[in-house]
Amino acid sequence: MHRITVFLGPSLDKTAAEAILPATYLPPAKRGDLTAAVNGGSDIICLIDGVFHQDSAVGHREILHALKHGVRVIGASSMGALRAAEMDTFGMEGIGEIYRMYKRGELVSDDEVALVFDLASGMALSEPLINIRCTLKSAKEQGIIDPAAHDLLLTAARSVFYPQRTYTRIVSDAGDAIDAVMRERFLSWVSTGPCDQKKEDAIAALTYLRSNCDGQEK
């Protein structure tokens, strides 16, 4: 029986996560939390969410420490995807499209997955750039926006400081360079169906663990 610790925050609701995989769920990881999990007896650590600027981020050395002690470390979705792309050659396992995009060099900065969230509820208060990228791509493919509007909105999103990224803000910043009818059509569409790649990857990681471990105990 495995003792699994999952560091999870705004990428996926805890109730939904527990329905996929019974585990010990902890808030987004900061520096030292993985070492504490190892010292506490965890033999599988799934790093999904971690802090970026609120506190010191998860360090590479603590991931190496866990791996050297025989602990499996899986990363996906957010901080986990970023660290897995950096550490998979040392044995960390990466899951999901965001991990693969970092690995291929399509994503580089931690800014791609950064957001702000309510500490009490875990609810996201801004949109991560990677989700905006996927949403804009889908909107273009569905004919909601044209290629020129896609590029203008992505440029606007990249220029906004990550805590302030919302779809309303990036449409406003793109301004009259995009036809007013198209702006309104996009905002109406995105209010009902934005892409959430971080959520999809978090689900993929937990599903992978459910299928690739022999059991779990707390």
C-alpha contacts under 8 A as a table, 3 or more apart, distances in Angstrom:
res1	aa1	res2	aa2	distance
1	M	214	D	6.23
1	M	215	G	4.74
1	M	216	Q	4.83
1	M	217	E	5.93
2	H	42	S	7.65
2	H	43	D	6.33
2	H	44	I	6.99
2	H	213	C	7.36
2	H	214	D	6.96
2	H	215	G	5.53
2	H	216	Q	4.16
2	H	217	E	5.82
3	R	23	A	7.35
3	R	24	T	7.93
3	R	41	G	7.10
3	R	42	S	4.90
3	R	43	D	5.58
3	R	44	I	6.30
3	R	216	Q	5.27
3	R	217	E	5.18
3	R	218	K	5.79
4	I	23	A	5.30
4	I	24	T	6.16
4	I	42	S	5.75
4	I	43	D	6.39
4	I	44	I	4.76
4	I	45	I	5.81
4	I	46	C	7.47
4	I	216	Q	6.40
4	I	217	E	7.47
4	I	218	K	7.51
5	T	23	A	5.96
5	T	24	T	4.79
5	T	25	Y	5.98
5	T	26	L	7.25
5	T	37	A	7.09
5	T	42	S	6.30
5	T	44	I	6.38
5	T	45	I	4.92
5	T	46	C	6.21
6	V	23	A	6.77
6	V	24	T	6.14
6	V	25	Y	4.89
6	V	26	L	6.12
6	V	45	I	5.90
6	V	46	C	4.63
6	V	47	L	6.01
6	V	48	I	7.20
7	F	25	Y	5.99
7	F	26	L	4.88
7	F	27	P	5.49
7	F	28	P	5.20
7	F	29	A	5.81
7	F	45	I	7.91
7	F	46	C	6.35
7	F	47	L	5.15
7	F	48	I	5.68
7	F	49	D	5.85
7	F	50	G	7.21
8	L	11	S	6.97
8	L	12	L	7.10
8	L	14	K	7.42
8	L	25	Y	6.57
8	L	26	L	6.12
8	L	27	P	5.37
8	L	28	P	5.28
8	L	29	A	7.88
8	L	47	L	7.27
8	L	48	I	5.51
8	L	49	D	4.99
8	L	50	G	7.67
9	G	12	L	6.48
9	G	13	D	7.35
9	G	14	K	7.74
9	G	27	P	5.67
9	G	28	P	5.34
9	G	48	I	7.76
9	G	49	D	5.56
9	G	50	G	7.79
9	G	122	G	5.57
10	P	13	D	6.83
10	P	49	D	7.38
10	P	117	F	6.79
10	P	122	G	5.15
10	P	123	M	5.56
10	P	124	A	5.55
11	S	48	I	7.53
11	S	49	D	6.87
11	S	77	S	7.17
11	S	78	S	7.53
11	S	198	K	5.60
11	S	199	K	5.01
11	S	202	A	6.58
12	L	16	A	7.07
12	L	17	A	6.70
12	L	198	K	8.00
12	L	199	K	5.42
12	L	202	A	6.57
12	L	203	I	7.60
13	D	16	A	5.38
13	D	17	A	6.27
14	K	17	A	4.88
14	K	18	E	6.08
14	K	25	Y	7.59
15	T	18	E	5.23
15	T	19	A	6.39
16	A	19	A	5.21
16	A	20	I	6.73
17	A	20	I	5.26
17	A	21	L	6.23
17	A	203	I	7.27
17	A	206	L	7.29
18	E	21	L	5.08
18	E	22	P	5.26
18	E	23	A	7.04
19	A	22	P	7.12
20	I	203	I	7.80
20	I	206	L	6.49
20	I	207	T	6.44
20	I	210	R	7.34
21	L	206	L	6.09
21	L	207	T	7.21
21	L	209	L	7.63
21	L	210	R	5.91
22	P	216	Q	7.13
23	A	216	Q	6.94
23	A	217	E	7.42
23	A	218	K	6.80
24	T	218	K	6.52
26	L	29	A	7.70
27	P	49	D	7.74
27	P	50	G	7.95
28	P	48	I	7.61
28	P	49	D	4.73
28	P	50	G	4.15
28	P	51	V	5.95
29	A	33	D	5.79
29	A	34	L	7.35
29	A	47	L	7.53
29	A	49	D	6.48
29	A	50	G	4.26
29	A	51	V	6.07
29	A	57	A	7.45
29	A	58	V	6.51
30	K	33	D	5.75
30	K	50	G	5.98
30	K	51	V	5.59
30	K	55	D	6.42
30	K	56	S	5.83
30	K	57	A	4.99
30	K	58	V	5.16
31	R	34	L	7.55
31	R	55	D	7.69
31	R	56	S	5.29
31	R	57	A	5.08
31	R	58	V	4.31
31	R	59	G	5.96
32	G	35	T	5.31
32	G	36	A	6.28
32	G	58	V	6.87
32	G	59	G	7.72
32	G	62	E	6.96
33	D	36	A	4.99
33	D	37	A	6.23
33	D	58	V	7.57
34	L	37	A	4.98
34	L	38	V	6.28
34	L	45	I	7.60
34	L	58	V	7.61
34	L	62	E	6.38
34	L	63	I	7.06
34	L	66	A	7.35
35	T	38	V	5.06
35	T	39	N	6.14
35	T	62	E	5.81
35	T	63	I	7.89
35	T	65	H	7.27
35	T	66	A	6.75
36	A	39	N	5.02
36	A	40	G	5.98
37	A	40	G	4.91
37	A	41	G	6.53
37	A	42	S	5.61
37	A	45	I	7.70
38	V	41	G	5.38
38	V	42	S	5.17
38	V	43	D	6.92
38	V	66	A	6.24
38	V	71	V	7.31
39	N	42	S	7.42
42	S	45	I	6.79
42	S	71	V	7.30
43	D	70	G	7.23
43	D	71	V	4.60
43	D	72	R	6.32
44	I	71	V	5.50
44	I	72	R	4.71
44	I	73	V	5.99
44	I	74	I	7.76
45	I	71	V	7.17
45	I	72	R	6.16
45	I	73	V	4.83
45	I	74	I	6.22
46	C	73	V	5.85
46	C	74	I	4.66
46	C	75	G	5.81
46	C	76	A	7.91
46	C	80	G	7.74
46	C	205	A	7.89
47	L	50	G	7.45
47	L	73	V	7.27
47	L	74	I	6.07
47	L	75	G	4.81
47	L	76	A	6.65
47	L	79	M	7.18
47	L	80	G	4.71
48	I	75	G	5.84
48	I	76	A	5.17
48	I	77	S	5.68
48	I	78	S	5.69
48	I	79	M	6.13
48	I	80	G	4.63
48	I	81	A	7.28
48	I	202	A	6.53
49	D	77	S	7.37
49	D	78	S	5.44
49	D	79	M	5.36
49	D	80	G	6.33
50	G	57	A	6.78
50	G	58	V	6.97
50	G	78	S	7.31
50	G	79	M	5.26
50	G	80	G	7.39
51	V	54	Q	6.08
51	V	55	D	6.19
51	V	56	S	7.17
51	V	57	A	5.58
51	V	58	V	7.71
51	V	79	M	7.68
52	F	55	D	6.58
52	F	56	S	6.90
52	F	57	A	5.40
52	F	79	M	8.00
52	F	114	A	7.03
53	H	56	S	6.88
53	H	57	A	7.40
58	V	62	E	7.41
59	G	62	E	5.60
59	G	63	I	6.82
60	H	63	I	5.22
60	H	64	L	6.33
60	H	83	R	7.58
60	H	87	M	7.56
61	R	64	L	4.98
61	R	65	H	6.02
62	E	65	H	4.76
62	E	66	A	6.19
63	I	66	A	5.14
63	I	67	L	6.26
63	I	73	V	7.37
63	I	92	M	7.84
64	L	67	L	5.06
64	L	68	K	6.01
64	L	90	F	7.43
65	H	68	K	5.20
65	H	69	H	6.35
66	A	69	H	5.18
66	A	70	G	6.62
66	A	71	V	5.27
66	A	72	R	7.51
66	A	73	V	7.38
67	L	70	G	5.17
67	L	71	V	5.10
67	L	72	R	6.31
67	L	73	V	6.92
67	L	90	F	7.98
67	L	91	G	6.91
67	L	92	M	7.44
68	K	71	V	7.32
72	R	92	M	7.06
72	R	93	E	7.83
73	V	91	G	7.85
73	V	92	M	5.21
73	V	93	E	6.23
74	I	80	G	7.32
74	I	84	A	7.28
74	I	92	M	5.90
74	I	93	E	4.62
74	I	94	G	5.87
74	I	95	I	7.31
74	I	205	A	7.68
75	G	79	M	7.60
75	G	80	G	3.80
75	G	81	A	5.11
75	G	82	L	7.84
75	G	83	R	6.91
75	G	84	A	5.29
75	G	92	M	7.27
75	G	93	E	6.13
75	G	94	G	4.98
75	G	95	I	6.30
75	G	99	Y	7.92
75	G	205	A	7.60
76	A	79	M	7.30
76	A	80	G	4.49
76	A	81	A	4.06
76	A	82	L	7.74
76	A	84	A	7.32
76	A	94	G	5.94
76	A	95	I	5.16
76	A	96	G	6.08
76	A	98	I	7.30
76	A	99	Y	6.19
76	A	201	D	6.11
76	A	202	A	6.10
76	A	205	A	6.28
77	S	80	G	6.09
77	S	81	A	5.19
77	S	95	I	7.88
77	S	96	G	6.84
77	S	98	I	6.01
77	S	99	Y	6.96
77	S	113	V	7.95
77	S	197	Q	7.48
77	S	198	K	4.63
77	S	199	K	7.05
77	S	200	E	7.85
77	S	201	D	4.99
77	S	202	A	5.41
78	S	81	A	5.28
78	S	82	L	6.50
78	S	98	I	7.74
78	S	113	V	5.41
78	S	114	A	7.56
78	S	198	K	6.56
79	M	82	L	5.11
79	M	83	R	6.12
79	M	110	D	7.70
79	M	113	V	7.34
80	G	83	R	5.28
80	G	84	A	5.94
80	G	94	G	7.75
81	A	84	A	5.11
81	A	85	A	6.21
81	A	94	G	6.27
81	A	95	I	7.22
81	A	96	G	7.75
81	A	98	I	6.19
81	A	99	Y	4.35
81	A	102	Y	7.48
82	L	85	A	5.43
82	L	86	E	6.61
82	L	99	Y	6.44
82	L	102	Y	6.60
82	L	110	D	7.00
83	R	86	E	5.06
83	R	87	M	5.94
84	A	87	M	4.97
84	A	88	D	5.27
84	A	92	M	5.75
84	A	93	E	6.15
84	A	94	G	5.00
84	A	99	Y	6.83
85	A	88	D	5.83
85	A	94	G	6.74
85	A	99	Y	5.97
85	A	100	R	7.51
85	A	102	Y	5.99
85	A	103	K	5.06
86	E	89	T	7.67
86	E	103	K	7.82
87	M	90	F	5.40
87	M	91	G	6.82
87	M	92	M	5.62
88	D	91	G	5.04
88	D	92	M	4.41
88	D	93	E	5.74
88	D	94	G	6.79
89	T	92	M	7.16
94	G	99	Y	5.95
94	G	100	R	7.80
95	I	99	Y	6.13
95	I	100	R	7.66
95	I	201	D	7.03
95	I	204	A	7.02
95	I	205	A	5.73
96	G	99	Y	5.53
96	G	100	R	6.47
96	G	200	E	7.91
96	G	201	D	4.82
96	G	202	A	7.81
96	G	204	A	6.42
96	G	205	A	7.06
97	E	100	R	4.95
97	E	101	M	6.07
97	E	197	Q	7.68
97	E	201	D	6.68
98	I	101	M	5.00
98	I	102	Y	6.25
98	I	130	I	7.88
98	I	197	Q	7.44
98	I	198	K	7.45
98	I	201	D	7.26
99	Y	102	Y	5.22
99	Y	103	K	6.12
100	R	103	K	4.88
100	R	104	R	6.07
101	M	104	R	5.13
101	M	105	G	6.18
101	M	106	E	5.10
101	M	107	L	5.67
102	Y	105	G	5.08
102	Y	106	E	5.84
102	Y	107	L	4.66
102	Y	108	V	6.09
103	K	106	E	7.61
103	K	107	L	7.91
104	R	107	L	7.66
105	G	108	V	6.11
107	L	112	E	7.08
108	V	112	E	7.75
109	S	112	E	5.89
110	D	113	V	5.86
110	D	114	A	6.31
111	D	114	A	5.04
111	D	128	P	7.83
111	D	129	L	7.16
111	D	162	Y	6.89
112	E	128	P	6.16
112	E	129	L	4.75
112	E	130	I	5.20
113	V	128	P	5.09
113	V	129	L	6.17
113	V	130	I	5.98
114	A	128	P	5.58
114	A	129	L	7.53
114	A	162	Y	6.54
115	L	124	A	7.02
115	L	125	L	7.25
115	L	126	S	5.52
115	L	127	E	6.20
115	L	128	P	5.33
115	L	162	Y	5.95
115	L	163	P	5.71
116	V	124	A	6.07
116	V	125	L	5.47
116	V	126	S	5.73
116	V	162	Y	7.79
116	V	163	P	5.44
117	F	122	G	5.79
117	F	123	M	5.33
117	F	124	A	4.19
117	F	125	L	4.95
117	F	126	S	7.22
118	D	121	S	5.62
118	D	122	G	5.08
118	D	123	M	5.31
118	D	124	A	6.50
118	D	125	L	6.82
119	L	122	G	5.39
119	L	123	M	7.76
124	A	127	E	7.34
125	L	163	P	7.66
126	S	162	Y	7.31
126	S	163	P	5.74
126	S	164	Q	6.19
126	S	165	R	5.33
126	S	166	T	5.66
127	E	131	N	6.84
127	E	132	I	6.84
127	E	162	Y	7.71
127	E	165	R	5.40
127	E	166	T	5.50
127	E	167	Y	7.69
128	P	131	N	5.54
128	P	132	I	6.53
128	P	162	Y	7.09
128	P	165	R	7.26
129	L	132	I	4.92
129	L	133	R	6.11
129	L	157	A	7.02
129	L	158	R	7.21
129	L	162	Y	7.68
129	L	165	R	7.82
130	I	133	R	5.05
130	I	134	C	6.36
130	I	197	Q	7.31
130	I	198	K	7.95
131	N	134	C	5.15
131	N	135	T	6.03
131	N	194	P	7.82
131	N	195	C	5.90
131	N	196	D	5.40
131	N	197	Q	5.71
131	N	198	K	7.05
132	I	135	T	5.00
132	I	136	L	6.02
132	I	154	L	7.64
132	I	157	A	7.62
132	I	194	P	7.97
132	I	195	C	7.46
133	R	136	L	5.31
133	R	137	K	6.20
133	R	154	L	6.82
134	C	137	K	5.12
134	C	138	S	6.22
134	C	195	C	5.99
134	C	196	D	7.78
134	C	197	Q	7.20
135	T	138	S	5.13
135	T	139	A	6.11
135	T	190	V	7.85
135	T	194	P	5.45
135	T	195	C	4.83
135	T	196	D	7.85
136	L	139	A	4.97
136	L	140	K	6.14
136	L	150	H	5.97
136	L	153	L	7.78
136	L	154	L	7.42
137	K	140	K	5.20
137	K	141	E	6.22
137	K	150	H	7.30
138	S	141	E	5.05
138	S	142	Q	6.12
138	S	195	C	7.81
139	A	142	Q	5.17
139	A	143	G	6.17
139	A	144	I	5.01
139	A	145	I	5.86
139	A	186	F	7.51
140	K	143	G	5.11
140	K	144	I	5.86
140	K	145	I	5.03
140	K	146	D	5.68
140	K	147	P	6.32
140	K	150	H	6.50
141	E	144	I	7.70
142	Q	145	I	7.85
143	G	146	D	6.39
144	I	182	M	7.23
144	I	185	R	6.71
144	I	186	F	6.00
144	I	189	W	7.67
145	I	149	A	5.91
145	I	150	H	6.40
145	I	182	M	6.28
145	I	186	F	6.70
146	D	149	A	5.35
146	D	150	H	6.22
147	P	150	H	4.95
147	P	151	D	6.32
148	A	151	D	5.26
148	A	152	L	6.27
149	A	152	L	5.01
149	A	153	L	5.99
149	A	178	I	5.94
150	H	153	L	5.32
150	H	154	L	6.14
151	D	154	L	5.16
151	D	155	T	6.11
152	L	155	T	5.16
152	L	156	A	6.17
152	L	174	A	6.21
152	L	177	A	7.80
152	L	178	I	7.81
153	L	156	A	4.97
153	L	157	A	6.10
153	L	170	I	6.21
153	L	171	V	6.50
153	L	174	A	5.98
154	L	157	A	4.99
154	L	158	R	6.18
155	T	158	R	5.20
155	T	159	S	6.31
156	A	159	S	5.21
156	A	160	V	6.53
156	A	170	I	5.43
156	A	171	V	7.74
156	A	173	D	6.07
156	A	174	A	5.81
157	A	160	V	5.42
157	A	165	R	6.64
157	A	170	I	5.42
158	R	161	F	7.78
160	V	164	Q	6.49
160	V	165	R	6.08
160	V	170	I	7.57
161	F	164	Q	5.69
161	F	165	R	6.69
162	Y	165	R	5.34
164	Q	169	R	7.55
165	R	169	R	6.46
165	R	170	I	6.96
166	T	169	R	5.17
166	T	170	I	6.38
167	Y	170	I	5.30
167	Y	171	V	6.14
167	Y	187	L	7.26
167	Y	190	V	7.84
168	T	171	V	5.31
168	T	172	S	6.11
168	T	187	L	7.19
169	R	172	S	5.05
169	R	173	D	6.10
170	I	173	D	4.95
170	I	174	A	6.08
171	V	174	A	5.14
171	V	175	G	6.32
171	V	183	R	6.72
172	S	175	G	5.06
174	A	177	A	6.22
174	A	178	I	6.82
175	G	178	I	6.30
176	D	179	D	6.39
176	D	180	A	7.00
178	I	182	M	6.88
178	I	183	R	6.52
179	D	182	M	5.29
179	D	183	R	6.26
180	A	183	R	5.01
180	A	184	E	6.29
181	V	184	E	5.27
181	V	185	R	6.09
182	M	185	R	4.97
182	M	186	F	6.05
183	R	186	F	5.25
183	R	187	L	6.27
184	E	187	L	5.13
184	E	188	S	6.11
185	R	188	S	5.22
185	R	189	W	6.12
186	F	189	W	5.05
186	F	190	V	5.93
187	L	190	V	5.18
187	L	191	S	6.12
188	S	191	S	5.38
188	S	192	T	7.23
189	W	192	T	5.78
189	W	193	G	6.44
189	W	194	P	7.92
190	V	193	G	5.17
190	V	194	P	4.99
191	S	194	P	6.90
196	D	199	K	5.45
196	D	200	E	6.47
197	Q	200	E	4.98
197	Q	201	D	6.09
198	K	201	D	5.21
198	K	202	A	6.16
199	K	202	A	5.09
199	K	203	I	6.24
200	E	203	I	5.22
200	E	204	A	6.19
201	D	204	A	4.84
201	D	205	A	6.18
202	A	205	A	5.19
202	A	206	L	6.41
203	I	206	L	5.29
203	I	207	T	6.02
204	A	207	T	5.09
204	A	208	Y	5.99
205	A	208	Y	5.03
205	A	209	L	6.27
206	L	209	L	5.06
206	L	210	R	6.16
207	T	210	R	5.05
207	T	211	S	6.34
208	Y	211	S	5.23
208	Y	212	N	5.97
209	L	212	N	4.96
209	L	213	C	5.91
210	R	213	C	6.15
210	R	215	G	7.94
213	C	216	Q	7.85
